Each structure stands twice: as C-alpha cells, then as structure tokens.
C-alpha cells in the first residue's frame, strides 16, 4: 500500500501544479485575467495558455460577459 501511495503522490502534485499554472477566468485582447471580486468588479492580470511576449498593454478596465471590470493588480508570476 505504501509503495503505490509514494508513486501516486508525485503525479497528483504535478497535476495540481499544472492545472494551477494555466488557470484563468477569462482572456481579453491577448491578456489573461482572474476575477478578484464579483461585487467590486475587479480583476488581476495572470498567466494563461501562452506566455506573454514583447510589449504587453494592460488596460485599466476590461469587459467580459457584458460586465466591465477594473484591472487592479498583477498576479504573482503573471509574467514568469
């Protein structure tokens, strides 16, 4: 039992990290965002499916699903 657990645990951790690395709520104009607050309508810039390259223009507001959000933060490792 212990042997199979030690084989499964590293795989499970790797899958969790891989899922987190590409997790974002929406993309707009080539920039990925996570919603910070639905109530305050705020988002942060995050990493996404593709790495950012060259100059990246960050808007002060962004629209998704007919809702305008204020861009208030840049997430940790967004440009890693």
Backbone torsions as a table, in degrees:
resi	resn	phi	psi	omega
1	UNK	NA	-45.3	-178.1
2	UNK	-62.9	-37.4	-179.8
3	UNK	-62.2	-45.3	-178.5
4	UNK	-67.8	-33.8	177.4
5	UNK	-64.0	-41.6	-179.4
6	UNK	-70.7	-20.0	175.4
7	UNK	-84.1	-36.1	-176.7
8	UNK	-78.7	-36.4	-176.2
9	UNK	-57.1	-50.2	179.0
10	UNK	-60.5	-36.5	178.5
11	UNK	-66.3	-43.4	179.6
12	UNK	-63.2	-42.0	178.7
13	UNK	-64.0	-44.0	179.3
14	UNK	-61.4	-41.1	178.4
15	UNK	-64.6	-40.4	178.1
16	UNK	-63.6	-43.2	179.2
17	UNK	-66.2	-40.2	179.3
18	UNK	-65.2	-39.0	178.6
19	UNK	-65.8	-42.9	-179.3
20	UNK	-65.6	-36.7	-175.7
21	UNK	-62.3	-35.8	-177.8
22	UNK	-105.0	14.8	-175.9
23	UNK	-84.5	127.5	175.1
24	UNK	-153.8	159.4	-177.4
25	UNK	-85.8	-39.9	176.9
26	UNK	-161.7	165.4	179.0
27	UNK	-121.8	139.1	176.1
28	UNK	-143.4	123.8	178.1
29	UNK	53.5	40.5	175.9
30	UNK	80.8	6.4	179.1
31	UNK	-117.9	139.3	-178.0
32	UNK	-99.2	141.5	-175.7
33	UNK	-133.4	147.3	168.6
34	UNK	-114.4	135.3	177.0
35	UNK	-75.7	124.7	177.7
36	UNK	-89.1	-41.5	-178.9
37	UNK	-148.9	120.3	174.0
38	UNK	-69.8	-34.7	-178.9
39	UNK	-66.4	-49.3	-178.3
40	UNK	-86.4	-7.8	-178.9
41	UNK	57.5	56.4	178.9
42	UNK	-122.7	148.9	178.4
43	UNK	-136.5	164.2	172.6
44	UNK	-124.0	151.8	173.5
45	UNK	-75.2	138.3	-179.4
46	UNK	-138.8	180.0	175.3
47	UNK	-84.8	162.9	-178.0
48	UNK	-142.8	-150.2	-176.9
49	UNK	-68.0	-31.3	-177.7
50	UNK	-125.1	147.1	178.7
51	UNK	-73.9	144.2	174.9
52	UNK	-69.9	145.9	179.1
53	UNK	-138.5	143.1	178.5
54	UNK	69.4	-150.2	179.5
55	UNK	-79.7	136.2	178.2
56	UNK	-120.1	122.1	179.6
57	UNK	-91.8	120.5	-179.6
58	UNK	-102.2	119.7	179.7
59	UNK	-77.1	160.5	175.4
60	UNK	-82.5	-24.3	174.6
61	UNK	-136.5	157.1	179.2
62	UNK	-147.7	148.1	-179.3
63	UNK	-108.4	139.9	174.2
64	UNK	-150.6	126.2	178.7
65	UNK	59.6	32.7	179.5
66	UNK	79.5	5.8	179.7
67	UNK	-111.4	133.5	175.9
68	UNK	-94.3	125.5	179.6
69	UNK	-111.9	145.3	172.2
70	UNK	-86.5	131.7	176.5
71	UNK	-85.2	111.7	-172.1
72	UNK	-115.9	-7.1	-175.8
73	UNK	-156.5	160.8	169.9
74	UNK	-114.6	119.6	-175.9
75	UNK	-66.6	156.3	177.5
76	UNK	-59.7	131.8	-179.9
77	UNK	66.3	20.0	179.6
78	UNK	-60.2	-34.7	-178.2
79	UNK	-113.3	24.8	-178.7
80	UNK	-69.0	NA	NA
